[in-house]
Structures are given as C-alpha cells and as structure tokens.
C-alpha cells in the first residue's frame, strides 16, 4: 500500500462527518446546556484565506510577540495584529504548504508537500527570502527554529538539522517508517543539548543537538493486532517536557512519562491520541481519539478526571488559558472547561466550520483558526 493511499484512507476516516453519505462513524454528542456560563466575547475575526481542503488540518498559526503568522495551502503567509485582528500584509511564498510556519522574531520558516524548506526575514510590508532548500520528502509538522538550527521532521522518518544561516544540512537521522501510518507527524522538541522526535512505530528518540548522534531510543507503544490499521501506534501529537520529564502519547497505544536524560520509562497507561498535549504544574491535559478530554496526574499517570460531554465531536487538542481549558470542535464551537474539575463552563461560536488545530493563547485571549482560514480572537470580559 502506498503512502498516498494511506493518507487518503486516514483522512477519509477523520473527515467522515463532513460527508453527507451514510457512514459507520459514531454520532457526535449533542450540545448540552451550561448552567452558569462564563462571559465570553468575540474580539475580532479575520479571513486569512487558508485553503478549504483536508490539507488545512495541520496549518496551525505561529504567534510571535504581538503578531500572528498564518499560511494557506497555496503558500500565502499572512501577518495579523493579535490585538486588533487587522491583517498587516500578505506574502506569496509559492510553496504548497501542508504544515504551519515555524520561527521566531528574526526568522520565519515555511515548508511544503514537496519537501521544500524556505526561511524568510520579516521586513516592513512582508518577508525577505534568506534561503531555500529541499529535504528528503514532504513535511507535515511545523519546523522548529532553535538558535542556529532549523529542525525539520519529514514523513519518510527523517529528522533534519539545517543551518539557520544558509539552510545547509548539518545532520540527518533516518528512522524506519511502517507501511501504514496516520497523516501527520509530531514536531521535534528541543531541551538543552538534546533534540527529541517521535516516530510512526511508537518510538521516541533523543539525539545530540550538535552532532545528531542517537543518545537513547525508547519504545512508547508496540504495534499489536493482525491488520496494519490495528497496528498503528504513531506518535503524531506534539509531546511536552516539564522538569526533565517528557510526556508523550501514541495512537492506539499508550500515554507515557519518560526521563529526558536517559529515556527511562517512569509510568505508562493505555491511551489513544493523535493530538498535542497541554501541561501545567499538576497535570497533563489531552483529547483522546474519541474526543473525550482527560486530566492526568503527571507524577503518577492516574486520572484526575475525564470529560465526555464532547464525545465524538472531533475536537482539537486542548489549550490552557488561566484556570481553564479550551478546545474547538467540528462545528466551529469553542468550549471552555474548568481545569480543576473538568466541568463545561462556557461556549462560543466564532464561525461554523471545523477547526483542526489546537487553539493558541495570546495574553488572556484565545485564538482559533478554522479550515476555511477564519482566524478569531475570544476573551473573557473583565
């Protein structure tokens, strides 16, 4: 089975609710009433013209300072003022992007389905090209800019380190890719002098940032089952690190805590997720593949609570804003939950299209982007 067919199959499963044809997917939970809803206010919304197709599901914007950078599948980068929602400029890169941009205040990096990686310098009125290169295959995870390096994870199982100055390859790590995998990859994660990367066979790898040499490899989940679909254990959601411990989840596998310095497993529990993890001092928060939301004690792996009020509503990963969690769903709603109890406390609908990407937090506001490119800002009035 080719990877192109693999991608199509997984997207069909993920987007089944968008079809009018009868399917076997679980019906989404109906919206429930909220007893005492917190006040929510739509600050602004603006059209970033993101392409309205399945590839838009990884186009998470980038927040740098007081600006939001978004990209559509035609490679058009928009810079939006986070306070007012005013679009400051649009810049055409010409790249067929299927992942959001990466970068910082000095360098913005975009990628493409053809494996192109291009770096730009923000200037008045747009972007100025710095360099462009090509990696081994298409890129479905946002690149990471870390000091003098740009880290790029490509779908063929390669992790590339490129020079932030001129784009030349400094090192490359190759990892075996299963015949069938989910559509997407997790971002690399940098902590000190180590770079961590998750792979489609359920493994987490740590490499030396300077040389690319493998420091350790840890198996989070082992493939099980007789069919290739049953054996999917991809590390697709972005994992997190806190106090020297990495928290990582796999699809149809496990949620685990791993020592960053050694790769030793501290705890693990059965879990299935392809979404990013959110974390605070007490817990990790994540959306399971059935759209139930969990709060897990990050020290023991025990569940603080589970919330199923949005079951099967194809929600995004949660974002933490103050003492609350926010997720978006397939009908364009943003849902607020109390972080301590998991209670549903608020809801607002900036638009009526599905959001695939984890909401962003800027100051005390929540920023969401739907599949049609509607970027919106929501806050709690003081």
PAZA-158088 format. One record per residue (C-alpha): x, y, z. Coordinates in steps of 0.02 Angstrom, whole numbers, plus 32768, in hexadecimal, padded with zeros to 4 digits. Layout:
BEGIN
XYZ
...
END
This chain:
BEGIN
800080008000
804980A67FCE
805981378048
7FE7819F7FD9
7F5C811E7FEE
7F82811680A8
7F6A81D180B9
7EC581CA805C
7E80813F80C7
7EA88195816A
7E63823B8130
7DC281E980F9
7DAE81A481A8
7DD8824A81F7
7D6582B08188
7CD38237817B
7C5F82B081D3
7C79832E8147
7C2582B880CB
7B6B82AB80B1
7B7B81F1808A
7B4D8171810C
7BE48131816D
7C0D80C78203
7C5A814F826F
7C17816B831D
7B9881FA8321
7BD88295837A
7B9282C08424
7B0D8349841E
7B3683EF846E
7B0083F78523
7AC2848F8580
7B3784EB85F6
7AF2851A86A0
7B5A85B486C8
7BBF85E0862F
7C568650863D
7C4B86F085D5
7CA786E2852F
7CC0876984AC
7CF4875F83F6
7D7C87E383E7
7D9487D5832C
7D9C875D829A
7DF7876B81F5
7E0587048156
7EB586C38139
7E7A8669809C
7EBD85BE80CF
7E90853C804E
7DF084DF8076
7E28842B8063
7E63839A80CD
7F1983D280C5
7EEB84678132
7EE383FA81CC
7F9A841A81FB
7FA384D481D3
7FB085118286
7FE285CA828A
807E860B82E0
807686928365
811187008372
8104879383E8
806687F183BD
805387A68311
8005870982C8
805086B7822D
7FDF864181CC
7FF985E68128
7F7F859880AD
7F968502803B
7FC885767FAD
805985B58015
80138662803B
805386A180E3
7FE78721813F
8021878C81CF
7F9487C18244
7F99883982D6
7F6587CF836C
7F15886083C8
7EA488A3833F
7E99881582C0
7ED2888A8236
7F2F883181AB
7FD2888F8195
800E883B80F6
8009879F8089
80A1874F803B
80A386C77FB4
812986437FD0
80EF85D47F41
80FF85397FAF
807384B97FBF
806F84BB807C
801E842F80E1
80678461818A
8067850381EA
80FD857881EE
818785738270
81FE85F782AB
821F8689831E
822B8745830F
82C2873A829B
829B86A7822A
81F8865E81E5
820785B08198
8184855F8128
818084B380D8
81238458804D
80D983B38016
816D83A57F9F
81EE83AB802A
821F8460800E
825984C580A4
826885828095
82A186038114
826D86B98112
829687548174
820387C281A8
82128870815D
819D8903814B
810D88CD80DD
8139881680CB
81C4879580CE
827387958085
82B886EF8046
835386B180A2
83698602805C
830A856E8013
833784B6800E
82E4840C7FFE
82DD83798076
82BC82C28050
81FD82C4804A
816083278074
81558382811A
80B783718183
80F683BB8227
812384708247
81E0848C8245
823884BF82E4
82B6854E82E8
833185388378
83C385AF8381
8431858982EA
83CC84F382AE
832984D08254
82E48424827E
827183D381FE
8217832C820D
81E782E08164
816882558149
81E981D68110
822881C881C3
82B8824281B1
82E582CA822E
834B835481DC
83B683D9822D
83D3846E81BA
843F850681D4
83D4859C8200
8451860881A3
845085B980F6
83E4851B80FD
8471849E80E6
845583F68137
84BA83DD81D6
847D832D81FB
83EF82B681D6
83A582248239
8346819D81DA
82C3812E822D
825F809F81E3
81AD80CB81AF
8121804981B9
80BF801E811B
802580758161
8022810F81D0
7FB581A28200
7FB68242819B
802D82B381F7
80C382B9826B
80EF83068312
8164839A831C
82158380835A
823183BE840B
82D4840E8448
830C841184FD
83BE84498522
843483E684B3
83B8835D8487
8339835383F9
82A582DD840F
823E82968381
81AB821E837C
8192819F82F1
8109813A829F
813E809582EF
811980D383A0
81CD810183CA
8216819F8415
82C881CD83E8
83458243843B
83D9828283D5
846982F483FB
844083A183BC
84EF83C5837C
851983218326
847482C78307
84B7822C8360
843181C183B4
843681D38472
83A6815D8498
830D810C844B
827180E184AF
81DD80788478
813C80CB84B0
80C5804F845C
80DC7FAB8400
80717F878367
7FEB7F05838B
7F667EAF8323
7F5E7E508280
7F357EDD8207
7F9E7F7481DD
7F157FE8821C
7F107F8D82C4
7FCD7FA082D0
7FCF805E82BF
802C80AA8355
80658151830E
80AD81DA837B
804F8262831C
801D82E083A2
809C835C83E2
80E6831F8486
8120838D8517
81AA83958598
81A683D5864B
822883C286D5
8290834A866F
81FF82D68644
81B482BE8597
80FA82978588
80CB824284E5
803281E884A0
801A8173840E
7F85814483A4
7F38809D83DA
7FC380888459
7FFA80DB84F9
8015817D8556
80BF818085AA
813781E68613
81EE81D385E1
828C82158631
82D6829185B5
838B826F85E5
838481B185D6
82E5817A857E
82B181148616
81F680F88626
81AB814186C6
80F8810B86A7
808280E18619
7FCB80BA8602
7F5D80828571
7F268117850B
7F03814B8457
7F2081FA8416
7F6A8251837E
7F5782FF83CB
7FD083748422
7FE1837084DF
7FCA84078552
8020840E85FB
80278470869E
807984508746
7FFE83CA877C
7FB8837586E2
7FBF8350862A
7F22836D85C4
7EFA83198521
7E6F82E884AA
7E5D822F848A
7E3581F083DC
7D7D81E1840D
7D7B829B843F
7D70827A84F9
7DDE82F3855B
7E4F82B485E6
7EB383038673
7F40828F86A9
7FAF829F8742
805982BB86F3
80B4826B8786
805481C7878D
7FEE81B586EE
7F4C81A88750
7EB482028709
7E76829D8765
7DDC82A286F7
7D928272864F
7D1282DB85F3
7CA7828A856A
7C2C83188548
7C7D8333849D
7C8C827A8473
7CA7825C83B8
7C9D8317838F
7D4A830E833F
7D98838D83B1
7E4583DB83AB
7ECD83CA842C
7EAB843384C7
7EFF84D884EC
7F18851E859B
7EDD85CF85BD
7EE985FD8674
7E85858286DC
7E26853F8646
7E3B84CF85AE
7DFD84F984FF
7DDA8483846D
7D89849E83C4
7D158423836E
7CD683F182C2
7C4A847282BF
7CB8850882E7
7C8E851483A0
7D10853E8424
7CEF84E884CA
7D3385208572
7D5084A58602
7D8284BE86B6
7E33847A86C3
7E1F84378774
7D7983DB8761
7D6183C386A6
7CB7841986AC
7C79846D860D
7C6D85268636
7C5E85858592
7C43857D84D7
7C4F85F48444
7C4785DE8387
7CBB86518324
7C8F85F78281
7C33855D8242
7CC584FA81F9
7D3184768249
7DD384A2829E
7E5D84218292
7EE6847D82EF
7F01849583A9
7EC9854383E0
7F5485BE8406
7F60862E849D
7F9886E3848F
7F9787418534
7EEA871D857B
7E9B86F984D2
7E7C865A8472
7EA1865883B7
7E5085D58347
7E6185AE828E
7DE08549822F
7DF884E5818F
7DBB85778124
7E3F85EC8169
7DD1864D81E3
7E44868A826D
7DE786C48308
7E10870B83B3
7DA486E8844C
7DB8872C84FC
7D5F873785A3
7D2587E985C5
7D6B882E8667
END
